[in-house]
Amino acid sequence: MRIAMWSGPRNLSTALMRSFGARGDTYVSDEPFYGAYLRATGDDQPMKDAVIGSMDCDWASVARTMSGPNPQQAAIWYQKHMTHHMAGPVGIAELSGHAHAFLIRDPARVIASYAAKRVTVRADHLGLARQCDYFDSEADRLGHAPPVVDAADILRDPAGVLGRLCAALGIGWDPAMLGWAPGRRATDGVWAAHWYGAVEKSTGFGAPEAAAAAVPDEALPVLDACRPHYAYLATFRL
């Protein structure tokens, strides 16, 4: 099977990719539409030229690959997708052979984390509006809500939340998902050099989040724009 996990940036998405990658039956792909997004939008992201040069940047070609045979004949192909990357002619409808799930995080925490890595943060960088659109589209197709997991819930109870996620996806629970070896992976994007420092040192999910995140004053309009989308998706979380 193919799992498309739709997330925004700074959402625990790479740790969750590590978790699935620790399974013995799973191959993982890291943000396969990132290069196409950068080439199409010109967004001034760190390592932009290196990312574009390292990837297939044709929307349709990437979609065909993601819908093709599972690499290494893996039983499960876990694909980490960023909803804000889907700025071209390809969307969730073109990945119809996938099981779709959604990873969310309190936008205040996302903004605080993202702002530390960027000069400015825009609401569209968080991808929550498109996450809602994709969620509604998949819910309409299925006739019920697709799985939603919240990063804070995973940190509070990794085994419980991931067990429910596996059940909702129709795959068996594997305790190996709770830990992994530190370091970089061959499946990581080249942008790992900028973004994945903490994950590369990790061997499992971190401690539960403590005090509320401090959002810079200039980013408060972004938080206000994103809060309703997060609140909507959070009502469906496992």
C-alpha positions as CSV (number, residue, x, y, z in Angstrom):
1,M,0.0,0.0,0.0
2,R,0.9,3.7,-0.4
3,I,0.4,6.1,2.5
4,A,0.3,9.9,1.7
5,M,0.9,11.7,5.0
6,W,-0.1,15.4,4.5
7,S,1.6,17.8,6.8
8,G,2.9,21.3,7.2
9,P,6.5,22.3,8.1
10,R,7.8,22.0,11.6
11,N,5.0,19.5,12.4
12,L,7.1,16.5,13.7
13,S,6.8,15.3,10.1
14,T,10.4,14.1,9.8
15,A,10.3,12.3,13.2
16,L,7.1,10.5,12.0
17,M,8.9,9.6,8.7
18,R,11.7,8.1,10.9
19,S,9.1,6.2,12.8
20,F,7.6,4.6,9.7
21,G,11.0,4.1,8.3
22,A,11.9,2.0,11.4
23,R,9.4,-0.6,10.3
24,G,10.8,-3.6,8.5
25,D,8.1,-3.5,5.8
26,T,8.2,0.2,4.9
27,Y,10.0,2.4,2.4
28,V,9.8,6.2,2.9
29,S,10.0,9.2,0.6
30,D,10.8,12.7,1.7
31,E,8.8,15.6,0.3
32,P,8.9,14.4,-3.4
33,F,7.2,17.6,-4.7
34,Y,9.5,20.0,-3.1
35,G,11.7,20.6,-6.2
36,A,8.6,21.1,-8.4
37,Y,7.3,23.6,-5.9
38,L,10.5,25.6,-5.7
39,R,10.9,25.7,-9.5
40,A,7.3,26.7,-10.0
41,T,7.1,29.4,-7.3
42,G,10.6,30.6,-6.9
43,D,10.0,30.6,-3.1
44,D,13.3,31.7,-1.5
45,Q,13.8,28.7,0.7
46,P,17.2,27.6,2.1
47,M,19.3,25.5,-0.3
48,K,16.7,26.2,-3.1
49,D,19.1,25.6,-6.0
50,A,20.5,22.4,-4.4
51,V,17.0,21.1,-3.9
52,I,15.9,21.8,-7.5
53,G,19.1,20.2,-8.8
54,S,18.7,17.0,-6.8
55,M,15.0,16.2,-7.7
56,D,12.6,15.5,-10.5
57,C,10.8,18.8,-10.7
58,D,8.1,17.8,-13.2
59,W,4.7,17.7,-11.4
60,A,3.2,14.9,-13.5
61,S,6.3,12.8,-13.5
62,V,6.6,12.9,-9.7
63,A,2.9,12.0,-9.4
64,R,3.4,9.0,-11.7
65,T,6.4,7.9,-9.7
66,M,4.6,8.2,-6.4
67,S,1.7,6.1,-7.9
68,G,4.1,3.5,-9.4
69,P,5.5,0.3,-8.0
70,N,6.7,0.4,-4.4
71,P,10.5,0.9,-4.2
72,Q,12.4,-2.2,-3.0
73,Q,9.2,-4.2,-3.2
74,A,8.2,-2.8,0.2
75,A,4.8,-3.8,1.4
76,I,4.2,-0.2,2.5
77,W,5.4,3.0,0.9
78,Y,5.2,6.0,3.3
79,Q,5.3,9.3,1.5
80,K,5.8,12.5,3.5
81,H,4.0,15.3,1.7
82,M,3.8,19.0,2.5
83,T,0.5,20.5,1.5
84,H,2.0,24.0,0.9
85,H,4.2,22.4,-1.8
86,M,1.1,21.5,-3.9
87,A,1.1,24.8,-5.8
88,G,1.0,23.3,-9.3
89,P,-1.4,21.2,-11.4
90,V,-1.1,18.1,-9.2
91,G,-3.0,17.5,-6.0
92,I,-4.5,14.8,-3.8
93,A,-6.8,13.7,-6.7
94,E,-3.8,12.5,-8.7
95,L,-2.7,10.2,-5.8
96,S,-6.0,8.2,-5.8
97,G,-4.3,4.9,-5.1
98,H,-3.1,6.1,-1.7
99,A,-4.3,5.9,1.8
100,H,-4.4,9.6,2.9
101,A,-3.7,10.8,6.5
102,F,-3.1,14.2,8.0
103,L,-0.5,15.4,10.6
104,I,-1.3,18.7,12.3
105,R,0.3,20.8,15.0
106,D,-0.8,23.9,17.0
107,P,0.1,26.7,14.6
108,A,1.6,28.8,17.4
109,R,4.2,26.1,17.9
110,V,4.8,25.8,14.1
111,I,5.2,29.6,13.7
112,A,7.7,29.8,16.7
113,S,9.7,26.9,15.3
114,Y,9.5,28.0,11.6
115,A,10.3,31.7,12.5
116,A,13.6,30.5,14.0
117,K,14.6,29.1,10.6
118,R,13.2,31.8,8.3
119,V,13.2,35.6,8.1
120,T,9.5,35.8,7.5
121,V,6.6,33.4,7.9
122,R,3.4,33.5,5.7
123,A,0.2,31.7,6.4
124,D,0.5,29.7,3.1
125,H,3.8,28.3,4.3
126,L,2.0,26.4,7.1
127,G,-0.3,24.7,4.5
128,L,-3.3,24.5,6.9
129,A,-5.9,25.8,4.5
130,R,-4.9,23.3,1.8
131,Q,-4.8,20.6,4.5
132,C,-8.5,21.4,5.2
133,D,-9.3,21.3,1.5
134,Y,-7.6,17.9,1.0
135,F,-9.2,16.5,4.2
136,D,-12.6,17.5,3.0
137,S,-12.0,16.0,-0.4
138,E,-10.8,12.7,1.0
139,A,-13.7,12.6,3.5
140,D,-16.2,13.1,0.7
141,R,-14.5,10.3,-1.3
142,L,-14.4,7.9,1.6
143,G,-17.7,8.8,3.2
144,H,-16.0,9.3,6.5
145,A,-13.1,11.2,8.0
146,P,-9.6,10.1,7.1
147,P,-7.1,9.8,9.9
148,V,-5.8,12.9,11.6
149,V,-3.0,12.9,14.2
150,D,-1.8,15.8,16.2
151,A,2.0,16.2,16.9
152,A,1.3,17.0,20.6
153,D,-0.8,13.9,21.0
154,I,2.0,11.8,19.5
155,L,4.5,13.2,21.9
156,R,2.2,12.6,24.9
157,D,1.4,9.0,23.9
158,P,3.5,7.7,20.9
159,A,2.4,4.1,21.2
160,G,-1.3,4.8,21.7
161,V,-1.6,7.4,18.9
162,L,0.5,5.6,16.4
163,G,-1.3,2.4,17.2
164,R,-4.6,4.1,16.4
165,L,-3.1,5.5,13.3
166,C,-2.0,2.1,12.1
167,A,-5.4,0.7,12.8
168,A,-7.1,3.5,10.8
169,L,-4.7,2.9,7.9
170,G,-5.4,-0.9,8.0
171,I,-1.8,-1.9,8.8
172,G,-0.4,-3.8,11.8
173,W,1.2,-2.0,14.7
174,D,4.9,-2.4,14.9
175,P,6.7,-1.4,18.2
176,A,9.8,-0.6,16.1
177,M,8.1,2.6,15.3
178,L,8.9,4.0,18.7
179,G,12.7,4.2,18.2
180,W,15.3,4.5,15.5
181,A,19.0,4.9,15.0
182,P,20.4,8.5,15.0
183,G,21.9,10.0,11.8
184,R,21.0,10.9,8.3
185,R,19.2,8.5,5.9
186,A,19.8,7.9,2.2
187,T,16.1,8.7,1.7
188,D,16.4,12.2,3.3
189,G,16.2,15.2,1.0
190,V,19.4,17.3,0.5
191,W,17.7,19.9,2.6
192,A,18.4,17.7,5.7
193,A,21.6,19.6,6.1
194,H,19.6,22.8,7.0
195,W,16.5,21.4,8.6
196,Y,17.1,18.0,10.2
197,G,19.8,18.7,12.9
198,A,17.5,17.8,15.8
199,V,16.1,14.7,14.1
200,E,19.5,13.4,13.2
201,K,20.4,13.4,16.9
202,S,17.2,11.7,18.0
203,T,16.5,8.1,18.7
204,G,12.8,8.4,19.2
205,F,10.0,10.9,19.9
206,G,10.9,13.7,22.3
207,A,9.2,14.7,25.5
208,P,5.7,16.2,25.6
209,E,5.6,19.9,24.8
210,A,5.6,22.1,27.8
211,A,4.8,25.8,28.0
212,A,2.9,27.6,25.2
213,A,5.0,28.8,22.3
214,A,6.0,32.5,22.1
215,V,4.8,33.9,18.7
216,P,6.6,37.1,17.5
217,D,4.3,40.1,17.3
218,E,4.8,40.4,13.5
219,A,3.6,36.8,13.1
220,L,0.3,37.2,15.0
221,P,-1.7,37.8,11.9
222,V,-0.4,34.5,10.5
223,L,-1.5,32.8,13.7
224,D,-5.0,34.3,13.5
225,A,-5.3,33.2,9.9
226,C,-4.3,29.6,10.7
227,R,-6.1,29.0,13.9
228,P,-9.5,28.2,12.5
229,H,-8.1,25.6,10.1
230,Y,-6.2,23.9,12.8
231,A,-9.3,23.9,15.1
232,Y,-11.4,22.3,12.4
233,L,-8.9,19.5,11.7
234,A,-8.3,19.0,15.4
235,T,-11.9,18.0,16.0
236,F,-11.2,14.8,13.9
237,R,-7.8,13.8,15.5
238,L,-7.4,10.2,16.6
